[in-house]
Amino acid sequence: MNRASTPDTIELELKLGLRDCDPLRVSHVLATVLGEVIPGQTELLQNVYFDCAGLLHRSGVAIRTRSINQSHEMTIKIRKPDEGGLSQRREWNFPIDTPDLDYARLESLDLPVSIVPLIRERSLDVVFQNAFERTDWRVTRDNCDVMMSLDLGSVQVGDRESRVSELELELLSGDVDSLIALGCEMSDHLPSFMGVISKAERGDRLIRDADPMKDPTPDTEVHWLHWLSRALDPLSGPAPDEAARALEAMGDQQAISLYRDGLIRGELPQGLARWMIAKSLESMNAAS
């Protein structure tokens, strides 16, 4: 999610994976939560992601160009490994004249040492593309300014495709607790879960034909939480049995009694996303 031109910012974002939601439904829920109607704006976004033998992805770096009508921008994000539903990423955005990479800009940035040679040698190639409709709502509430975006579309790699249906809430200014509260209130009215798969990861997994449910078995509570999220994502099928397995492995008996049966039936029980966000914040606070 991007502002027009941010030379060096920290992106603070909360993401919800959705099912069976369109802009009208999300807009109605937002009006219910806020008590007023906020107009949304929909645009078609076309993104092109670049890499070299997966080295960028393994270094936690995503480089893409984005086209909206005849306007183009280049975005660079540096992520933390296996970040949770509330993500903090260093980010740069630059307007560019064409959808091609601006290597001069890339060379001016403070990027991980491991990828500097790729930039210097002009070694990046197109690895996947995605196209989706984005509907944005600008929300100001409790001294908090949030851009809420519904993305509907898909990531394509050759003849493989993964559907995108997610609601992103980015903090533009104000209190992060207000951002989280808004996300939780929205999730209470929508079939949703805390999303952890980025579009970059989605593309990388399609390239490698790597089912998330074939990853190594988690060994910590937070990794089981991420496993639960990935099990609920379309990229995994979804996988209801694996979702229930992850919930049981986390050992929260109240959550098991509330959500397990619904997960096994392939549903997204009400309150699940709020619980997942709370667990993710607990792990983040414990680690800080």
C-alpha positions in Angstrom: 0.0 0.0 0.0 1.6 3.3 -1.1 1.3 7.0 -0.8 2.2 8.9 -3.9 5.9 9.4 -3.3 7.7 8.4 0.0 11.5 8.5 -0.3 12.0 6.6 2.9 9.2 5.6 5.3 8.2 2.9 7.6 5.0 1.2 6.5 2.7 0.1 9.4 0.0 -2.1 8.1 -2.6 -4.6 9.3 -4.0 -7.2 6.8 -7.1 -9.3 6.9 -7.7 -12.2 4.5 -11.3 -12.2 3.3 -13.8 -14.5 1.7 -16.9 -13.6 -0.4 -16.5 -9.9 0.0 -16.8 -7.1 -2.5 -16.5 -3.3 -2.2 -20.2 -2.9 -1.5 -20.1 -5.3 1.4 -17.0 -3.7 2.9 -18.4 -0.2 2.4 -21.5 -1.2 4.2 -19.6 -2.7 7.1 -17.4 0.4 7.3 -20.5 2.6 7.5 -21.9 0.4 10.3 -18.6 0.7 12.3 -18.2 4.4 11.8 -21.8 5.5 11.8 -21.3 7.4 8.5 -20.7 6.6 4.9 -17.2 7.1 3.6 -16.9 7.1 -0.3 -14.5 4.6 -1.8 -12.5 4.9 -4.9 -11.7 1.9 -7.2 -8.7 1.6 -9.6 -7.1 -1.2 -11.6 -3.5 -1.8 -10.4 -1.0 -3.8 -12.4 2.2 -4.8 -10.7 5.4 -6.3 -11.9 7.8 -8.0 -9.4 11.6 -8.4 -10.0 14.1 -10.8 -8.6 17.2 -12.9 -9.5 17.0 -16.6 -8.6 15.0 -15.8 -5.5 17.9 -13.8 -3.9 15.8 -10.7 -3.2 13.0 -12.7 -1.6 15.4 -14.6 0.6 17.0 -11.3 1.7 13.6 -9.9 2.7 13.5 -7.4 -0.2 10.6 -6.9 -2.7 11.1 -4.6 -5.7 8.2 -3.9 -8.0 6.8 -1.4 -10.5 3.1 -0.4 -10.4 1.0 1.0 -13.2 -2.3 2.8 -12.7 -3.6 4.1 -16.0 -0.6 5.8 -17.6 1.2 6.6 -14.2 4.0 4.4 -12.9 5.9 4.1 -9.7 8.7 1.9 -8.3 8.4 0.5 -4.8 11.1 -1.2 -2.6 10.1 -2.9 0.7 12.3 -4.5 3.3 10.4 -6.9 5.5 11.2 -8.7 8.7 11.2 -12.5 8.5 7.8 -14.2 9.0 6.1 -11.0 10.2 2.7 -11.2 11.7 -0.6 -9.6 10.9 0.7 -6.2 12.1 3.7 -5.6 9.9 6.3 -2.8 9.9 8.4 -2.5 6.8 10.9 0.0 5.5 9.6 1.3 2.2 10.6 3.6 -0.6 8.3 4.8 -3.5 9.4 6.7 -6.5 7.5 8.0 -9.5 9.0 6.6 -12.8 8.3 7.3 -16.5 7.8 3.7 -17.6 7.2 0.3 -15.9 10.9 -0.5 -16.2 13.3 -0.4 -13.2 15.1 2.8 -12.4 18.5 1.3 -11.5 20.0 4.7 -10.7 17.4 5.1 -7.9 18.1 1.6 -6.6 21.8 2.3 -6.4 21.2 5.3 -4.2 19.3 3.3 -1.5 20.5 1.7 1.7 19.7 -1.9 0.7 21.0 -5.2 2.2 24.6 -5.9 1.2 23.6 -9.2 -0.2 21.7 -7.7 -3.1 23.9 -4.7 -3.9 25.8 -6.7 -6.6 22.5 -7.6 -8.3 21.6 -3.9 -8.6 25.1 -2.9 -9.8 25.2 -5.7 -12.4 21.6 -5.0 -13.6 20.7 -8.7 -12.9 17.0 -8.4 -11.9 14.4 -9.9 -14.2 10.6 -10.0 -14.1 9.5 -13.0 -12.1 5.7 -12.6 -11.7 2.9 -10.1 -12.2 -0.4 -9.4 -10.5 -3.4 -7.4 -11.4 -6.2 -6.4 -9.1 -8.9 -3.9 -8.4 -8.2 -1.8 -5.3 -10.9 0.1 -3.6 -9.6 2.8 -1.1 -11.4 4.4 1.8 -9.7 7.2 3.7 -10.7 7.0 7.3 -10.1 9.6 10.0 -11.1 8.5 13.5 -10.0 9.1 17.0 -7.1 11.3 15.8 -6.0 8.4 13.6 -5.7 8.7 9.8 -6.0 5.3 8.0 -6.0 4.2 4.4 -8.2 1.1 4.1 -7.8 -0.9 0.8 -9.7 -3.8 -0.5 -7.6 -5.8 -3.1 -9.4 -8.3 -5.3 -7.6 -10.0 -8.1 -4.8 -12.6 -8.6 -1.1 -13.2 -8.8 0.0 -15.0 -11.9 3.2 -17.0 -12.7 3.0 -18.7 -16.1 -0.1 -20.9 -16.0 -0.3 -20.9 -12.2 -2.5 -18.4 -10.4 -3.4 -17.5 -6.8 -6.4 -15.4 -5.9 -6.0 -12.2 -3.8 -8.8 -11.2 -1.5 -7.6 -9.0 1.3 -8.3 -5.9 3.3 -5.3 -3.8 4.2 -5.3 -1.0 6.8 -2.3 1.3 6.7 -1.6 3.9 9.4 -0.9 7.2 7.7 -0.7 9.1 11.0 -1.8 8.8 14.6 -2.1 6.0 17.2 -1.4 2.4 16.2 -3.9 1.2 18.8 -6.7 3.0 16.9 -5.6 1.2 13.7 -5.8 -2.2 15.4 -9.2 -1.3 16.9 -10.6 -0.4 13.5 -9.2 -3.6 11.9 -10.7 -5.7 14.7 -14.1 -4.0 14.4 -14.1 -4.6 10.6 -13.2 -8.2 11.1 -16.1 -8.8 13.5 -18.5 -8.1 10.6 -16.6 -9.9 7.7 -15.6 -13.5 7.1 -11.9 -12.9 7.8 -8.6 -14.1 9.3 -5.4 -12.3 10.0 -3.4 -12.3 6.8 0.4 -13.0 6.7 1.0 -13.9 3.1 2.3 -10.9 1.1 1.9 -10.6 -2.6 5.6 -11.1 -2.9 5.5 -14.4 -1.0 2.5 -15.5 -3.0 4.4 -15.0 -6.2 7.5 -16.7 -4.8 5.6 -19.8 -3.8 3.9 -20.0 -7.2 7.4 -19.8 -8.8 8.6 -22.6 -6.6 5.3 -24.5 -6.6 5.7 -24.5 -2.8 2.5 -25.4 -0.9 2.7 -23.6 2.5 1.4 -26.7 4.2 4.5 -28.6 3.1 6.8 -26.2 5.0 8.6 -27.6 8.1 6.3 -28.2 11.1 6.1 -25.1 13.3 7.9 -25.2 16.7 6.7 -22.1 18.4 3.2 -20.6 19.1 3.7 -17.7 16.8 4.8 -20.0 14.0 1.7 -22.1 14.5 -0.3 -18.8 14.3 1.2 -18.1 10.9 0.6 -21.7 9.9 -3.1 -21.2 10.8 -3.2 -18.0 8.6 -1.5 -19.8 5.7 -3.9 -22.8 6.0 -6.8 -20.4 5.7 -5.4 -18.7 2.6 -6.5 -19.7 -0.9 -2.9 -20.5 -1.7 -3.3 -23.6 0.5 -6.6 -24.7 -0.8 -7.6 -23.7 1.9 -6.8 -26.5 4.2 -9.4 -26.8 7.0 -7.8 -29.8 8.8 -4.4 -28.0 9.0 -6.2 -24.9 10.3 -7.7 -26.9 13.1 -4.4 -28.6 13.7 -2.7 -25.2 14.2 -5.4 -24.0 16.5 -5.1 -27.1 18.7 -1.3 -26.8 18.7 -1.6 -23.3 20.2 -3.4 -24.8 23.2 -5.9 -22.0 23.8 -8.8 -24.0 25.1 -11.4 -21.2 24.8 -10.3 -20.5 21.2 -10.5 -24.2 20.4 -14.0 -24.5 21.8 -15.1 -21.3 19.9 -13.5 -21.8 16.5 -12.4 -25.5 15.9 -15.6 -26.9 14.6 -16.2 -24.0 12.3 -12.6 -24.3 10.9 -13.1 -28.0 10.2 -16.3 -27.2 8.3 -14.2 -24.7 6.2 -15.7 -21.6 7.7 -14.2 -18.4 9.1 -15.9 -18.2 12.5 -16.8 -14.7 13.8 -14.1 -13.4 16.2 -11.3 -15.6 14.8 -9.5 -12.7 13.1 -9.7 -10.6 16.3 -8.3 -13.5 18.3 -5.4 -14.0 15.8 -4.5 -10.3 15.9 -4.4 -10.4 19.7 -2.2 -13.4 19.7 0.1 -11.8 17.2 0.4 -8.7 19.3 1.1 -10.7 22.4 4.1 -12.4 20.6 5.4 -9.0 19.3 5.2 -7.5 22.8 6.9 -10.5 24.3 9.7 -10.3 21.8 10.3 -6.5 22.3 
